[in-house]
Amino acid sequence: MALSLLNAPVAFAPGLQPVQAPKSAVRMETAADLEALATKLNPVVGFYDPLGLAKADFWGSGSEEATIGFLRHSEIKHGRVALAGFVGFIAQANGICFPWKLEYSSGTTFADVAAAGSPFEQWDALPTLAKLQFFGLISVLELFGESSFLIERAGEKHYMMGGKPGFYPPLTKATEVPHPIPFDLWDPFGVTGKMTDEQKAKRLVVELNNGRLAMLGLFSFVCAAKLPGSVPALAGVIKPYAGEVMAPFVSGDNLLLVPQMLDVKISFL
């Protein structure tokens, strides 16, 4: 279900000072915390880190705990995206789409894009500007998510500096944007704020397990489309896709001079 999401640029107004909120206590997770969490997530597999990533030093932070914060935040974030993507893929594969126009200038409708075929082919059929709007939205959300003043304004710290992995700052506190934002990206209706700490801890375990399963599910769709038969359970369910799943643009995106980019051959020795 392709969406054309952004039509106006979002910019920060200069010279505004962040509103200070009470700082949360610095409590960085350790490898022991990961092992305890792994047992809760899957007592059969337990803690599994064959590459030793939990003991690495990412981005020159000089801290094992900072690396763990990065890994934990990355997993939670990508799990959430995969959960949405998994549901979206199923909806697209079944032709579910919005009933209105995607692009008024050309008259292209969401139904036109849905008729292109599989979700992979639907992405290829999107107008170039619609694709760029997707990446524009992603960039803005990443900027907000990594914004120190927004995080501190909510009384938190960055996830590599003792903050809570998976925390996304409230967009309603982003007073620097030109238009007020009525809802937050995470928990827009304040449901989690009414939960007890025990309920939140239980939901976190459920979310992590579901996120991991969703990531495996999405990659199963990709494998089944590119290598028919590689996922026996999806044989005959996922249609083969001849395009390149790792290339966001195709030759039809001539606005970006993609034909010249596609001519570049990369050899791996």
Sequence and secondary structure as in RCSB ss.txt:
>XXXX:A:sequence
MALSLLNAPVAFAPGLQPVQAPKSAVRMETAADLEALATKLNPVVGFYDPLGLAKADFWGSGSEEATIGFLRHSE
IKHGRVALAGFVGFIAQANGICFPWKLEYSSGTTFADVAAAGSPFEQWDALPTLAKLQFFGLISVLELFGESSFL
IERAGEKHYMMGGKPGFYPPLTKATEVPHPIPFDLWDPFGVTGKMTDEQKAKRLVVELNNGRLAMLGLFSFVCAA
KLPGSVPALAGVIKPYAGEVMAPFVSGDNLLLVPQMLDVKISFL
>XXXX:A:secstr
       S     TT               HHHHHHHHHHH TTT    TT GGG  GGG   HHHHHHHHHHHH
HHHHHHHHHHHHHHHHHHTT   SSEEETTTTEEHHHHHTTSSHHHHHHHS HHHHHHHHHHHHHHHHHHT HHH
HHHTT   TTTT  TT    GGG TTSSS   S SSSTT  GGGS HHHHHHHHHHHHHHHHHHHHHHHHHHHHH
HSTTSSGGGTTTS    S TT S  TT GGGTHHHHHT      
